[in-house]
């Protein structure tokens, strides 16, 4: 958690500029949507169970909806994980480096994560366009909606990586969304 000042042991000021507030709001909204999505998944699975074992007639859309929701909940959670620095990192190695190398390596890590997010946007958008005309038989929605989750998550990863880079260069911390 180098961005929270733990690598150096010194607390840094919390970033509070407009871009940071935008990213914080986007992150919190994503968390709320992910929780609502999880609740909808639980409800959908319950409808499947009741339909199967009580009425002996499982709704065909319930499983397909649960699977669709899993894609979006996962995508939102991954993006928020990037903002909250919850992804796997090498903090122990980074903390052993001199300060000037530590900053360069932390910026490089966020550039690489942001580049991965940009790749998610590009490839997800290509697949979204390619599969938009195909329709899922159980939900009657485009198959391209599956890949749209990649676009959304990738775009937020890019935004959040930029936020971290700006905060690092300004000597600030990015406060996690759950604070």
C-alpha positions as CSV (number, residue, x, y, z in Angstrom):
1,X,0.0,0.0,0.0
2,X,2.7,2.4,-1.0
3,X,0.1,5.0,-2.0
4,X,-1.2,5.2,1.6
5,X,2.2,6.3,2.9
6,X,2.9,2.9,4.4
7,X,6.0,2.2,2.3
8,X,7.8,5.2,3.8
9,X,6.1,5.2,7.1
10,X,5.2,8.9,6.7
11,X,1.7,10.0,6.3
12,X,1.1,12.2,3.3
13,X,-1.8,14.7,2.8
14,X,-5.0,13.3,1.3
15,X,-5.7,14.3,-2.3
16,X,-8.7,16.5,-2.5
17,X,-8.7,18.1,-5.9
18,X,-11.7,18.0,-8.3
19,X,-10.5,15.0,-10.2
20,X,-9.9,13.1,-7.0
21,X,-13.4,13.9,-5.8
22,X,-14.8,12.7,-9.2
23,X,-12.9,9.4,-8.9
24,X,-14.0,9.0,-5.3
25,X,-17.7,9.5,-6.2
26,X,-17.3,7.1,-9.2
27,X,-15.7,4.5,-6.9
28,X,-18.4,4.8,-4.2
29,X,-21.1,4.6,-6.8
30,X,-19.5,1.5,-8.2
31,X,-19.3,-0.1,-4.8
32,X,-23.0,0.6,-4.2
33,X,-23.9,-0.8,-7.7
34,X,-21.8,-3.9,-7.0
35,X,-23.5,-4.5,-3.7
36,X,-26.9,-4.1,-5.3
37,X,-25.7,-6.5,-8.0
38,X,-24.7,-9.0,-5.4
39,X,-28.2,-8.7,-3.8
40,X,-29.8,-9.2,-7.3
41,X,-27.6,-12.3,-7.8
42,X,-28.8,-13.8,-4.5
43,X,-32.4,-13.0,-5.4
44,X,-32.0,-14.5,-8.9
45,X,-30.5,-17.7,-7.4
46,X,-33.3,-17.9,-4.9
47,X,-35.9,-17.6,-7.6
48,X,-34.2,-20.5,-9.4
49,X,-34.2,-22.6,-6.3
50,X,-37.9,-21.9,-5.4
51,X,-38.9,-22.4,-9.0
52,X,-37.1,-25.7,-9.3
53,X,-38.0,-27.3,-5.9
54,X,-41.3,-25.7,-5.0
55,X,-43.0,-25.2,-8.4
56,X,-41.0,-27.7,-10.4
57,X,-40.6,-25.1,-13.1
58,X,-37.3,-23.2,-13.1
59,X,-37.5,-19.8,-14.8
60,X,-35.2,-19.9,-17.8
61,X,-34.0,-16.3,-17.3
62,X,-32.9,-16.5,-13.7
63,X,-29.6,-18.3,-14.3
64,X,-28.8,-16.2,-17.3
65,X,-29.5,-13.0,-15.3
66,X,-27.3,-14.2,-12.4
67,X,-24.4,-14.9,-14.8
68,X,-24.8,-11.5,-16.5
69,X,-24.8,-9.7,-13.1
70,X,-21.6,-11.6,-12.0
71,X,-19.8,-10.0,-15.0
72,X,-20.8,-6.5,-14.0
73,X,-20.2,-7.0,-10.2
74,X,-16.8,-8.4,-10.9
75,X,-15.9,-5.6,-13.3
76,X,-17.0,-2.9,-10.9
77,X,-15.1,-4.6,-8.0
78,X,-11.9,-4.9,-10.0
79,X,-12.0,-1.2,-10.9
80,X,-12.6,-0.2,-7.3
81,X,-9.8,-2.5,-6.2
82,X,-7.4,-0.6,-8.5
83,X,-8.5,2.7,-7.0
84,X,-8.2,1.4,-3.4
85,X,-4.8,-0.1,-4.2
86,X,-6.3,-3.5,-3.4
87,X,-4.5,-5.2,-6.3
88,X,-1.4,-7.4,-5.8
89,X,1.7,-5.3,-5.4
90,X,5.3,-5.5,-4.4
91,X,5.3,-3.2,-1.5
92,X,8.0,-5.0,0.4
93,X,10.4,-4.7,-2.5
94,X,9.3,-1.1,-3.2
95,X,9.8,0.0,0.4
96,X,13.5,-1.1,0.3
97,X,14.3,1.2,-2.5
98,X,15.6,4.8,-2.2
99,X,12.9,7.5,-2.3
100,X,13.6,8.6,-5.8
101,X,13.5,5.0,-7.2
102,X,10.4,4.2,-5.1
103,X,8.4,7.1,-6.7
104,X,9.5,6.1,-10.2
105,X,8.6,2.5,-9.7
106,X,5.2,3.4,-8.1
107,X,4.4,5.6,-11.1
108,X,5.5,2.9,-13.5
109,X,3.2,0.4,-11.8
110,X,0.2,2.7,-12.2
111,X,1.2,3.4,-15.8
112,X,1.2,-0.4,-16.5
113,X,-2.1,-0.9,-14.7
114,X,-3.6,2.0,-16.6
115,X,-2.3,0.6,-19.9
116,X,-3.9,-2.7,-19.0
117,X,-7.2,-0.8,-18.4
118,X,-6.8,0.9,-21.8
119,X,-6.3,-2.5,-23.4
120,X,-9.5,-3.7,-21.7
121,X,-11.4,-0.8,-23.1
122,X,-10.1,-1.3,-26.6
123,X,-10.6,-5.1,-26.8
124,X,-13.8,-5.0,-24.9
125,X,-15.2,-2.4,-27.3
126,X,-14.2,-4.5,-30.3
127,X,-15.9,-7.5,-28.9
128,X,-19.0,-5.5,-27.9
129,X,-19.4,-4.2,-31.4
130,X,-18.7,-7.7,-32.9
131,X,-21.3,-9.4,-30.7
132,X,-24.0,-6.7,-30.3
133,X,-26.1,-8.2,-33.1
134,X,-26.2,-11.6,-31.4
135,X,-29.0,-12.0,-28.9
136,X,-29.0,-14.1,-25.8
137,X,-32.0,-16.5,-26.0
138,X,-32.8,-16.5,-22.3
139,X,-32.5,-12.8,-21.6
140,X,-33.2,-11.3,-25.0
141,X,-30.3,-8.9,-24.7
142,X,-27.3,-8.5,-27.0
143,X,-24.4,-10.8,-26.3
144,X,-22.2,-7.7,-26.6
145,X,-23.4,-6.6,-23.1
146,X,-21.1,-9.3,-21.7
147,X,-18.1,-7.4,-23.2
148,X,-19.4,-4.0,-22.3
149,X,-18.5,-4.8,-18.7
150,X,-14.8,-4.9,-19.8
151,X,-15.2,-1.5,-21.3
152,X,-16.7,0.0,-18.2
153,X,-14.1,-1.6,-15.9
154,X,-11.2,-0.7,-18.2
155,X,-12.3,3.0,-18.4
156,X,-12.5,3.3,-14.6
157,X,-9.1,1.6,-14.2
158,X,-7.6,4.2,-16.6
159,X,-9.2,7.0,-14.6
160,X,-8.1,5.6,-11.3
161,X,-4.6,5.0,-12.5
162,X,-4.3,8.6,-13.6
163,X,-5.6,9.6,-10.2
164,X,-2.9,7.6,-8.5
165,X,-0.2,9.0,-10.7
166,X,-1.3,12.6,-10.1
167,X,-1.4,11.9,-6.3
168,X,2.1,10.4,-6.3
169,X,3.5,13.3,-8.3
170,X,1.9,15.8,-5.9
171,X,3.0,13.8,-2.8
172,X,-0.6,12.9,-1.8
173,X,-2.5,9.9,-0.8
174,X,-5.7,8.5,-2.5
175,X,-8.2,7.7,0.2
176,X,-10.0,4.4,-0.4
177,X,-13.7,4.6,-1.3
178,X,-14.8,2.7,1.8
179,X,-13.4,5.4,4.2
